[in-house]
């Protein structure tokens, strides 16, 4: 027999043994209240009490209770560029900086421009986007765990990128004309 079986057998038989070994006496006092005791009292009569084995069965837990780890809720925001910002850069560079709270130990950050993945970086919150076409763009960042689970998304910001083009070259000052 294993230890659990022995413990269960003792638990089941112990109450029965205690009841059988000691007599139970019943008596009624002057106010009409019925009392039960294991010591004889004058005027008490011996009572036959049968133990209830079902009430003494211990609760057996088949599986250990494991507390689930709480999922961390991350907040992701764009610090740069600000919404409705005009950026003037002839190389088409846009600096993107995000803020994560709380900061995870390891993560992946995806930068989306106009809904399409533009760049993915690891364990960094800042990135320089290069050679972005001029015009209006929507920028958003997404935080992913190392195993690719989406943890948070920043709000979408709209920026306006101005670049010089060959069709509208930069103006050159003319001789003798003040700027």
N, C-alpha and C positions, 0 to 999 in steps of 0.2 A: 504494500500500500504506500502511496506517496503521502507527503506531509499534508497536502490539502485534503485528501480523503480522511485522514485521521482527525484533523481539526474539525471537519464537518461532522463526523460521527460523534465526537465529544460534545460539540455544540448542540447536536440534536438530542443526545441522551442525558446531558447534565440536568436540564430542568425536570425531566421525568424522575431522575434519581433523587433530586432534592425534595420533590413533592412526596415521593414514596417514603423517604427516610424520616420525614417529620410529619406529624399529624397536624391537621388544621382543625381549629375549634371555632364554632359559631355561637354567638350569644347576643341577646337583645337587652339593651339598657332600659332604664325607667322611662325615658322619653320615646322609646319605640325604635331607636336607631340600631340597626344590625351591625355587628362587628365581627371581623374574622381575625384570628390570631394563631400563632404557633405555640403559645404557652397556655396550659389549662387554666381556666378561670372558673370560679364557683358558678354553677348554673349553666356552663357552656357544654355543648354536645359536640362530639367528634363528627366531622363532615368528610364525606368522600369527594375529593376534588380530582378531576381528571385533567392532566396537562394538555394544553393545546400545542401540539408539535408544529403545526403550520405557522403559528405566530412567531416561532423561534428560528425559522429557517433564515440563515444569513443571506443578504443580497450579494450575488456573485456578479461581478462586472467582467464580461467576456473580453472587452477590448479596453486598453488603457485610454484615458481621456487625454487627448493632445490638444493643447490650445493653439489655434491657428494664429500665425503671425499677422499682425495688422499691416495691411498694404499702406505704403507711404503715399500720401497725396502731395504731388508736386505742383507748384505754381510757376508758370513760365511767362515771362514778359519780354518785350523788345525795348531795350534802353536806347538803341540807336539803329536805324534812323527813326526819327519821330514821325508820326502820322502827318500827312499833307506837307512834307518837307520837299523843297526844291534843292537838288544837288547839282552843282556845276563841276563836271569832271570830264575832261576830254579823253581820258583813257577808259572811261566807263566804269570806274571803281566806286563801289558802295561798301562802306564799312558797316557790318552788322554785329551788334553786341546784344546778347541776351542775359537775363537774370533768372536764376533758378533758386527756388526756396522750397524746402531745404536742399542744400547742395549734396547730390549723390556722390558716392565714392568713385563710381565708374559709370559712364554713360556715352551715348552717341547723340549728336545733334545734327538734324537735317535742316537745311535752309531751302525754302521754296520761293521761287520767283514766278509770279503769274500762275500759280498752281502746279508748277512742274519742279521736280527736284533739281536744284542747281548745284548744291554741294553738300557733302556729308563730312563731318569732323568728329574726332573722338576726344573726349575729356577737355573740351575747350568751349568757351562761351562767346568768343569773338572770332570773326572771320572777315577777310576782305574779298568781296566778289569783284572779279575783273572782267572787263570787256562786255559789260551789260549794255545792251542797245539803248539809245536815247528814247525818251518817252515816259509814259505813265506805267508804273509797275506796282504790283501787290506783293509784299514780302511777308513771309511767315516762317517761324521756326517750330520744329517739333522735337521733343525730347523722347528718346528711346532708351530702354534698358539694353544691357549688353546682349541679351538674347532676342532683341528686336521687338519687344512689347512697347507699344505707344504709352508713354506715361503722362505727357502733357503737351498742349499746343498753345502757342502764343496767339494773341489777337492778330489779325491781318492789318498791316499798315500800308498806306498808299504813298509812294514817293514819285517825284517827277525828276528825271535825269536829263540834264542839258549837256549835249556834246557838240563840238564843232564838227561839221561834216564837210565833205568836198563840195557839196552844193551850196553851202553857206559858210565859206572860210572866215576865219577871224579877220577882223578889220585891221588894216595896217595904217598907221598914221601917215598922212601926206606931209610932205615937206612944207614948212611954213604955216601949218594949221595946228592950233593948240587943241589939246584934248579936253 
